[in-house]
Amino acid sequence: MDWLTDIFANVQQWLFEAAVQPLVYAVGLGGWVEDAFDATGWLLVGLVQIAILVALIGPLQRWRPVEPVVDRPAIRIDILYTLIHRLGLFRLAMFFALDPLFDEALGAVRGAGWGSLHLDQLWPGVTDIPWIAFAIYLVVLDFVEYLIHRGQHQFNWWWALHSLHHSQRQMTMWSDNRNHLLDDVIHDTIIVVVAQLIGVAPGQFIAIVAFTQLSESLQHANLRWSFGAIGERLWISPRFHRLHHSIGIGHESKGPRTLGGHNFGVLLPWWDMLFRTGNFEERYDPTGIRDQVEPDAQGRLREYGRGFWAQQWLGLKRIVGRG
């Protein structure tokens, strides 16, 4: 894998020197050159991800679609979300707005005696082997992702934000990043803090995030694909995750309009199996939220918005009980 790392580093250096560095100096931010170089790595990862989406996952969707594409405007909004997140625009905003708060919070935690655990040092000579360390951190962070996802479906205020993600009735490979920005801030803050506390190195963190995002893009694809009885219990498939988005199954546990659901795993179905939240039925149901398609007692359907800003505004209204 060293040759692949070298190629990535060389391309990152070239992209930085050819495009990013001149732009940074042109806008008077020369003091941020090192941070801009790191941001170039995220930009490059995003470009690679989008290339894989278009070249590989896109043809898979056309080969075995679950349903015909009938709402292209909704998909275009999802593409916008993907570009904002994968090309680093959201991460850049997070950096300028919240990075000082991260530094202060982590400083306080370490000042209180809670240093980084460095899980890759638990068994010198074994856990510090690069691929083993990567696997350990991947599993630990995936468990944290499962807990976050359970919380998004458990608490009314958090579901008010996360429900935007479930409101897409035309799921495709672009749907993964369709989230309320405040929901993303909460999610990313938790993941970054945990990654810091358990000692994930920056290079490992980028690789884990990129790998996770690509897997999630495949899971959201409009693709009729199951991994089989054994594979479904080793890695989350498009079928497994589509059931999580299914009306009345993925986001309800105790009947219509309740919170909860099934299939919360992000990469590994192990946590759903352990906590009995998994549903392995071989089925492909319509996706969305019940209150989009079934009127409430007053005969009203909930509106989640068609455009980016409308979706963000309605999410804020829901969180204060007015949407």
C-alpha positions as CSV (number, residue, x, y, z in Angstrom):
1,M,0.0,0.0,0.0
2,D,3.0,2.3,0.3
3,W,3.0,2.9,-3.4
4,L,-0.6,4.1,-3.3
5,T,0.2,6.4,-0.4
6,D,3.1,7.8,-2.3
7,I,0.9,8.5,-5.4
8,F,-1.7,10.2,-3.2
9,A,0.9,12.4,-1.5
10,N,2.5,13.4,-4.9
11,V,-0.9,14.3,-6.4
12,Q,-1.8,16.2,-3.2
13,Q,1.4,18.2,-3.4
14,W,0.9,18.9,-7.1
15,L,-2.7,20.1,-6.6
16,F,-1.7,22.2,-3.6
17,E,1.1,23.9,-5.5
18,A,-0.8,24.3,-8.8
19,A,-4.1,25.6,-7.5
20,V,-4.7,25.8,-3.7
21,Q,-1.5,27.6,-2.6
22,P,-1.8,30.4,-5.2
23,L,-5.5,30.9,-4.2
24,V,-4.6,31.1,-0.5
25,Y,-2.1,33.8,-1.0
26,A,-4.3,35.6,-3.5
27,V,-7.0,36.0,-0.8
28,G,-4.6,37.1,1.8
29,L,-4.6,33.9,3.9
30,G,-0.9,33.1,3.7
31,G,-0.8,32.3,7.4
32,W,-3.1,29.3,6.8
33,V,-0.8,27.5,4.3
34,E,-0.3,24.4,6.4
35,D,-4.1,24.1,7.0
36,A,-4.7,24.6,3.3
37,F,-2.4,21.8,2.5
38,D,-4.4,19.5,4.8
39,A,-7.6,20.7,3.2
40,T,-6.1,19.8,-0.2
41,G,-6.0,16.2,1.0
42,W,-9.7,16.2,1.8
43,L,-10.4,17.8,-1.6
44,L,-8.5,15.1,-3.4
45,V,-10.2,12.4,-1.4
46,G,-13.6,13.9,-2.4
47,L,-12.6,14.1,-6.1
48,V,-11.6,10.4,-6.0
49,Q,-14.9,9.5,-4.3
50,I,-17.0,11.3,-6.8
51,A,-15.1,9.6,-9.6
52,I,-15.8,6.2,-8.1
53,L,-19.5,7.1,-7.7
54,V,-19.8,8.1,-11.3
55,A,-17.6,5.3,-12.8
56,L,-18.7,2.3,-10.7
57,I,-21.7,2.8,-8.5
58,G,-23.7,4.7,-11.1
59,P,-23.5,1.9,-13.6
60,L,-24.5,-0.6,-10.9
61,Q,-27.7,1.5,-10.3
62,R,-28.6,1.4,-13.9
63,W,-27.9,-2.3,-14.1
64,R,-30.2,-3.4,-11.2
65,P,-32.4,-0.5,-10.0
66,V,-34.9,-1.0,-7.3
67,E,-37.3,1.5,-8.8
68,P,-37.4,3.8,-11.8
69,V,-36.1,7.4,-11.4
70,V,-39.1,9.7,-11.4
71,D,-37.9,12.7,-9.4
72,R,-34.6,14.0,-10.8
73,P,-34.9,17.5,-9.1
74,A,-34.8,15.7,-5.7
75,I,-31.7,13.9,-6.9
76,R,-30.0,17.1,-8.0
77,I,-30.4,18.5,-4.5
78,D,-28.7,15.4,-3.1
79,I,-25.9,15.9,-5.6
80,L,-25.5,19.4,-4.1
81,Y,-25.3,18.0,-0.6
82,T,-22.7,15.5,-1.8
83,L,-20.5,18.2,-3.4
84,I,-20.7,20.4,-0.3
85,H,-19.5,17.6,1.9
86,R,-17.2,15.5,-0.2
87,L,-15.3,18.5,-1.7
88,G,-14.6,19.9,1.8
89,L,-16.8,23.0,1.8
90,F,-18.7,21.9,4.9
91,R,-15.4,20.8,6.6
92,L,-13.9,24.2,5.7
93,A,-16.8,26.0,7.4
94,M,-16.5,23.7,10.4
95,F,-12.8,24.6,10.6
96,F,-13.3,28.3,10.7
97,A,-16.3,28.2,12.9
98,L,-15.6,25.4,15.4
99,D,-11.9,24.5,15.3
100,P,-11.0,26.9,18.1
101,L,-13.8,25.4,20.2
102,F,-12.5,21.8,19.5
103,D,-9.0,22.8,20.6
104,E,-10.3,24.4,23.8
105,A,-12.5,21.4,24.6
106,L,-9.8,18.9,23.9
107,G,-7.3,20.9,25.9
108,A,-9.7,21.0,28.9
109,V,-10.2,17.2,28.6
110,R,-6.5,16.5,28.5
111,G,-5.9,19.0,31.3
112,A,-8.3,17.0,33.4
113,G,-6.1,13.9,32.9
114,W,-8.0,12.3,30.0
115,G,-5.2,11.8,27.5
116,S,-5.4,10.0,24.2
117,L,-5.7,6.2,24.7
118,H,-3.7,5.3,21.5
119,L,-5.4,2.0,20.9
120,D,-2.8,1.0,18.4
121,Q,-0.3,0.8,21.3
122,L,-2.3,-1.7,23.3
123,W,-0.2,-4.7,22.0
124,P,3.2,-3.4,20.6
125,G,4.2,-5.4,17.6
126,V,0.6,-6.4,16.7
127,T,-1.8,-3.5,17.1
128,D,0.6,-1.0,15.7
129,I,0.8,-2.9,12.4
130,P,-0.8,-0.3,10.0
131,W,-3.6,-2.5,8.7
132,I,-4.5,-3.9,12.1
133,A,-4.5,-0.4,13.6
134,F,-6.8,0.7,10.8
135,A,-9.2,-2.2,11.4
136,I,-9.3,-1.5,15.2
137,Y,-10.1,2.2,14.8
138,L,-12.6,1.4,12.0
139,V,-14.5,-1.0,14.3
140,V,-14.4,1.4,17.3
141,L,-15.6,4.4,15.3
142,D,-18.3,2.3,13.6
143,F,-19.6,1.4,17.1
144,V,-19.7,5.1,17.9
145,E,-21.5,5.7,14.6
146,Y,-24.1,3.1,15.6
147,L,-24.7,4.9,19.0
148,I,-25.0,8.3,17.3
149,H,-27.5,6.8,14.8
150,R,-29.6,5.3,17.6
151,G,-29.6,8.7,19.3
152,Q,-30.8,10.4,16.1
153,H,-33.8,8.1,16.1
154,Q,-34.4,8.1,19.8
155,F,-34.7,11.8,20.8
156,N,-37.4,14.0,19.4
157,W,-35.1,17.0,18.9
158,W,-32.5,15.0,17.1
159,W,-35.0,13.2,14.9
160,A,-36.4,16.6,14.0
161,L,-33.1,17.2,12.3
162,H,-32.2,13.7,11.1
163,S,-35.6,13.1,9.5
164,L,-34.5,15.3,6.6
165,H,-32.2,12.4,5.7
166,H,-35.1,10.0,5.7
167,S,-37.4,12.3,3.7
168,Q,-35.8,11.3,0.4
169,R,-38.3,9.1,-1.4
170,Q,-36.0,8.7,-4.5
171,M,-32.9,7.1,-2.9
172,T,-29.7,7.0,-4.9
173,M,-26.0,6.9,-4.4
174,W,-26.1,10.7,-3.8
175,S,-28.5,10.5,-0.8
176,D,-25.9,9.8,1.9
177,N,-25.0,13.4,2.5
178,R,-28.6,14.7,2.5
179,N,-28.6,15.9,6.1
180,H,-29.4,19.0,8.1
181,L,-26.2,21.0,8.6
182,L,-26.8,21.2,12.4
183,D,-27.1,17.4,12.5
184,D,-23.8,17.1,10.6
185,V,-22.1,19.5,13.1
186,I,-23.3,17.4,16.0
187,H,-22.3,14.1,14.3
188,D,-18.9,15.3,13.2
189,T,-18.1,16.9,16.5
190,I,-18.6,13.6,18.3
191,I,-16.6,11.6,15.8
192,V,-13.7,14.1,15.8
193,V,-13.5,14.2,19.6
194,V,-13.7,10.4,20.0
195,A,-11.0,9.9,17.2
196,Q,-8.8,12.4,19.1
197,L,-9.3,10.6,22.4
198,I,-8.5,7.1,21.1
199,G,-5.4,8.3,19.2
200,V,-6.4,8.1,15.5
201,A,-3.6,9.6,13.4
202,P,-4.7,12.2,10.9
203,G,-3.8,10.0,7.9
204,Q,-5.8,7.1,9.4
205,F,-8.7,9.4,10.1
206,I,-8.9,10.6,6.5
207,A,-8.7,7.0,5.2
208,I,-11.4,5.8,7.6
209,V,-13.8,8.7,6.7
210,A,-13.2,8.2,3.0
211,F,-13.7,4.4,3.2
212,T,-16.9,4.9,5.3
213,Q,-18.4,7.5,3.0
214,L,-17.9,5.3,-0.1
215,S,-19.5,2.4,1.6
216,E,-22.4,4.6,2.7
217,S,-22.8,5.8,-0.9
218,L,-23.1,2.2,-2.1
219,Q,-25.7,1.5,0.7
220,H,-27.9,4.3,-0.4
221,A,-27.8,3.4,-4.1
222,N,-30.9,2.6,-6.0
223,L,-29.6,-0.9,-6.3
224,R,-31.3,-4.2,-5.9
225,W,-28.4,-6.0,-4.2
226,S,-28.2,-8.3,-1.1
227,F,-24.9,-9.8,0.2
228,G,-26.6,-13.1,1.0
229,A,-27.3,-14.8,4.3
230,I,-23.7,-14.7,5.5
231,G,-22.5,-11.5,3.8
232,E,-25.4,-9.5,5.1
233,R,-24.1,-10.3,8.6
234,L,-20.6,-9.2,7.8
235,W,-21.1,-5.9,6.0
236,I,-24.1,-3.7,5.4
237,S,-25.6,-4.0,1.9
238,P,-27.8,-1.7,-0.1
239,R,-30.8,-3.9,0.7
240,F,-30.1,-3.9,4.5
241,H,-29.8,-0.1,4.6
242,R,-32.7,0.5,2.3
243,L,-34.9,-1.2,4.8
244,H,-33.7,1.3,7.4
245,H,-35.1,4.0,5.1
246,S,-38.4,2.1,4.5
247,I,-41.6,3.7,5.6
248,G,-42.9,2.2,8.8
249,I,-39.9,-0.1,9.3
250,G,-36.7,1.9,9.4
251,H,-37.8,4.7,11.7
252,E,-40.6,3.2,13.8
253,S,-40.4,0.6,16.6
254,K,-43.8,0.7,18.4
255,G,-46.3,1.5,15.7
256,P,-47.0,4.4,13.4
257,R,-45.5,7.7,14.2
258,T,-43.3,6.4,17.0
259,L,-39.5,6.8,17.2
260,G,-36.9,4.0,16.9
261,G,-36.5,1.7,13.9
262,H,-34.1,-1.0,12.6
263,N,-30.8,-1.4,10.9
264,F,-28.8,1.5,12.4
265,G,-25.4,0.2,11.5
266,V,-23.2,2.3,9.3
267,L,-20.6,-0.3,8.1
268,L,-21.0,-3.3,10.3
269,P,-24.4,-5.1,11.1
270,W,-22.8,-6.6,14.2
271,W,-24.2,-3.9,16.5
272,D,-27.7,-4.4,15.2
273,M,-27.3,-8.1,15.8
274,L,-25.9,-7.5,19.3
275,F,-28.6,-5.0,20.3
276,R,-31.4,-6.8,18.5
277,T,-32.2,-3.9,16.1
278,G,-31.4,-5.8,12.9
279,N,-34.0,-6.8,10.3
280,F,-32.7,-9.1,7.6
281,E,-35.8,-9.6,5.6
282,E,-35.3,-9.8,1.9
283,R,-37.5,-6.9,0.8
284,Y,-37.4,-3.6,-1.0
285,D,-40.0,-1.2,0.3
286,P,-40.8,2.4,-0.6
287,T,-38.6,4.9,1.3
288,G,-39.5,8.1,3.1
289,I,-41.4,9.0,6.3
290,R,-45.0,8.1,7.2
291,D,-46.0,11.7,7.8
292,Q,-45.1,12.5,4.2
293,V,-47.6,10.1,2.8
294,E,-50.3,9.6,5.5
295,P,-52.2,12.6,6.8
296,D,-52.3,13.3,10.5
297,A,-55.5,13.7,12.6
298,Q,-56.0,17.1,11.1
299,G,-55.5,15.8,7.5
300,R,-52.1,17.4,7.1
301,L,-49.0,16.0,5.5
302,R,-45.6,17.2,6.7
303,E,-43.5,19.2,4.3
304,Y,-39.7,18.6,4.3
305,G,-38.8,21.0,1.5
306,R,-37.8,20.6,-2.1
307,G,-34.7,22.9,-2.1
308,F,-31.6,23.1,0.0
309,W,-32.5,26.2,2.0
310,A,-36.1,25.2,2.4
311,Q,-35.0,21.8,3.9
312,Q,-32.6,23.5,6.3
313,W,-35.2,26.1,7.4
314,L,-37.9,23.5,7.9
315,G,-35.5,21.4,10.0
316,L,-35.0,24.3,12.4
317,K,-38.7,24.8,12.6
318,R,-39.3,21.2,13.5
319,I,-36.7,21.3,16.3
320,V,-38.7,24.1,18.0
321,G,-42.0,22.3,17.3
322,R,-43.3,24.6,14.6
323,G,-42.6,22.5,11.5
